[in-house]
């Protein structure tokens, strides 16, 4: 095993805003940006593939909507379940009349 340091320095040029946004996202994940870059480079080298996914944080407005929906469900104030025809009729606000297959 080689006892020397096999690390190297990678220098790249990017826009300041890109770097700051990436640092912010990395901080949200609790991972240093350098660690994420190393993981990306390692994965690219091993697989030849690139995958990008970032989950957006829930906004206060979205959290409020989710809570309202949960309250409606808990209170039984829901509709359905629907089949496709019933759902379309409900959305079109017309009475659904099932067709009998006799």
Residue pairs with C-beta under 8 A, 6 or more apart in sequence:
10 37
10 41
22 33
22 36
23 33
25 54
26 32
26 33
26 35
26 36
28 57
29 36
40 50
43 49
43 51
44 50
58 66
72 78
79 90
80 86
80 87
80 90
82 90
85 96
85 98
86 96
89 95
89 96
90 96
